[in-house]
C-alpha cells in the first residue's frame, strides 16, 4: 500500500470512528476492570492466620506462590472459605486451590448466567464477577502437562459469552476445547477471558485502551503460571486479543505467539514486539478483518498486518478456515498447524 493510500485509509478510519458512521456506532464504551480481585480490602484486614497476608495489589505471583507454599492445608482452606474471590483470582496461588475457590464463588453467585460455569468437572482458574464478568478455564491436566497453551479472545467476550452455544469456535472455551482435542494427552489449554473486551465495532475496538489494561492482566496471569513452575506457554491470540498480546508480548514469557484474524498488534514488525517467542500469523481469505485498514493515526487503528510478509511472522496455513471465527474448526489446516505449534512439533 502506498503512503498516499495509507494516509487516506487512516483518515477514513479516524473519521469513521469519531463520527460513529458505517457501523462504528454499534459499539458501546466499556470501562476496563483493573486492579486487585474483589474482596481484597477484607483480605488485607484479615488476621485469621496471625500474620500479614500478601497484598493482592502489589505482591508478585512469585511472592504469592511462596506464601502459600508455607501454609498448612487447613490454613489454605480457611483462606479459601473466607475469601474465595481473592484466592480464586490470585495469580501465583496453587492451581487446585484456585479451582476450589472459584467453584465455591460460582455456587454462591446469585447470577443465573454463571450456573453453567459451576458445573461438575469444570476447572475454573479465574472468576471475576465485576463488570460483564471475566473467566479462565483449564482443559486438560495443567499440573502434569508437558505443553501449555493459552487462548486470548477478542471482542464481545465475557462471562456470559465465554462458552455460548452459537458460533462455538469464536468463543474462548470453544477454541480451547478444539485445540485440546487436537493435541495429545500431555497438553493443557487455558481459555483466558481475563480482560474487559470491546463490545461491537465502537471506539473501544479501534483504540488500544482496553488492550493496554488487558495486557497488564495477561502478563500477570502468565507470570503466575511461571511461578507455579509450569512450562512456558504457547499463546494464541484471536482478533482484538492479538492487540492485547502485542502490547504484552515482551513480558509473557511465551515460547510461541500465534495471532489469527488480527487487526494489528500495535507494532510495525516482529522486532517491535520485543519478544524472544517465535511469532506466527494466520488469516484466511474470507475473514472480514482484511477489510480493516492496518494503520494507526491519532490513537486509532492497530498498525501493520501480522499476516503480511513484511511483518516477519511465520505464516500459518488457513485455506480451510472460513470467516473470522473458523480458525479452530475441526478438520481445518489452521487447527492442525496450531496443534503442531502447541506441541512443539514445528520447531
Secondary structure, DSSP 4 states (H G I P E B T S, - for coil): --HHHHHHHHHHHHHHHHHTTTTGGG-B--PPP-SSPTTHHHHHH--TTSSPPPPTTT--HHHHHHHHHTS-HHHHHHHHHH-HHHHHT-TTS-HHHHHHHHHHHHHH---GGGTGGGSTT-EEEEEE-STT-EEEEEES-TTT-SEEEEEE--TT-STTTTT-SSSGGGSHHHHHHHHHHHS-TTEEEEEEE-S---BTTSHHHHSSHHHHHHHHHHHHHHHHHHHTTPPPPEEEEETHHHHHHHHHGGGS--SEEEEES-S--SSSSGGGG--SSEEEEE--TT-GGGGS----BTTBS--S-TTSGGG-PEEPP-SS--STT-TT-TT-HHHHHHHHHHTTTT-
